[in-house]
Amino acid sequence: MAKYNAKPINATEYAVFAGSSYFTHTVTTNENDAKIQAAMKTAHWHQAQMDKMEKVLEKLGAFDDGANFGDLMS
């Protein structure tokens, strides 16, 4: 499930949506471009969530044995 989605805003334009609102700077006449923008925005959001979890795990001592976040994710 994607955090952001590309949807039509009228008969000829598409944009990246978060729920029922869209980002005006993402408006395009190309549906595929909107889908790419939505996927990239979703990836950035997920990366930010991973960064937050890495900090939580660091505080909990998950890496005290020399492991790192990448080790835990593989």
Stockholm file with secondary structure:
# STOCKHOLM 1.0

chainA/1-74         MAKYNAKPINATEYAVFAGSSYFTHTVTTNENDAKIQAAMKTAHWHQAQMDKMEKVLEKLGAFDDGANFGDLMS
#=GR chainA/1-74 SS CCSSEEEESSSSCEEEEETTEECGGGCBSCHHHHHHHHHHHHHHHHHHHHHHHHHHHHHHTTTTTSCCHHHHHC
#=GC SS_cons        CCSSEEEESSSSCEEEEETTEECGGGCBSCHHHHHHHHHHHHHHHHHHHHHHHHHHHHHHTTTTTSCCHHHHHC
//
